[in-house]
């Protein structure tokens, strides 16, 4: 299962406890897209200004827990337990 979340805050990270209900997760792999400068963009001259990076996701008994950086988009790939 894939879950994508956005933290629109320009000032603060966001703590997330994601409940997957009865399904549960065995493993989770995350990718984050963020930059310190909210105006940052990729251009022909700087094609790697904003790039995806690995993101740590802690699998819990009910789903997952993590902290999203400010102004970020996170995609998580869950391997479901059931």
C-alpha positions as CSV (number, residue, x, y, z in Angstrom):
1,X,0.0,0.0,0.0
2,X,1.2,3.5,-0.8
3,X,0.4,6.5,1.3
4,X,1.4,10.1,0.4
5,X,1.2,13.0,2.9
6,X,2.1,16.7,2.7
7,X,3.2,19.0,5.5
8,X,2.3,22.5,4.3
9,X,3.8,24.3,7.3
10,X,6.6,26.7,6.5
11,X,7.7,26.8,10.1
12,X,7.3,23.4,11.9
13,X,7.8,19.7,11.4
14,X,4.7,17.5,11.9
15,X,4.6,14.4,14.1
16,X,2.5,11.7,12.6
17,X,1.1,8.4,14.0
18,X,-0.5,6.6,11.1
19,X,-3.0,4.0,12.1
20,X,-3.5,1.2,9.5
21,X,-6.3,-0.4,11.5
22,X,-6.4,-4.2,11.6
23,X,-4.1,-4.6,8.5
24,X,-0.8,-3.6,10.2
25,X,2.6,-3.3,8.4
26,X,5.7,-5.5,8.3
27,X,7.9,-3.0,6.7
28,X,7.8,0.6,5.5
29,X,10.0,2.5,3.1
30,X,9.7,6.3,2.8
31,X,10.8,8.9,0.3
32,X,10.7,12.6,1.1
33,X,10.8,15.7,-1.2
34,X,11.7,18.9,0.6
35,X,14.1,21.9,0.5
36,X,15.1,24.6,3.1
37,X,14.0,27.2,0.5
38,X,10.3,27.0,-0.2
39,X,10.9,28.7,-3.6
40,X,13.5,26.2,-4.7
41,X,12.9,24.6,-8.1
42,X,14.8,22.4,-10.5
43,X,16.0,24.2,-13.7
44,X,18.0,23.2,-16.7
45,X,21.0,24.8,-15.0
46,X,20.4,23.2,-11.6
47,X,18.4,20.0,-12.3
48,X,19.2,18.5,-8.9
49,X,18.2,21.4,-6.7
50,X,15.2,19.5,-5.2
51,X,15.6,15.7,-5.2
52,X,13.9,12.8,-3.4
53,X,15.7,11.3,-0.4
54,X,15.2,8.2,1.7
55,X,13.0,8.8,4.8
56,X,13.0,6.8,8.0
57,X,9.6,5.4,9.0
58,X,9.2,3.5,12.3
59,X,6.7,0.6,12.0
60,X,4.5,0.3,15.1
61,X,2.0,-2.2,16.3
62,X,-0.8,-0.1,14.7
63,X,0.9,1.3,11.7
64,X,3.8,3.8,11.5
65,X,5.2,6.8,13.3
66,X,7.5,9.5,11.9
67,X,8.1,13.2,11.8
68,X,7.6,15.1,8.6
69,X,9.9,18.0,7.9
70,X,8.3,21.4,7.3
71,X,7.2,22.0,3.7
72,X,7.6,18.4,2.6
73,X,5.9,15.7,0.6
74,X,6.4,12.1,1.8
75,X,5.5,8.9,0.1
76,X,5.5,5.6,2.1
77,X,5.4,2.1,0.6
78,X,4.0,-0.3,3.2
79,X,4.4,-4.1,3.1
80,X,1.3,-5.2,4.8
81,X,1.2,-7.9,7.5
82,X,-2.1,-9.4,6.5
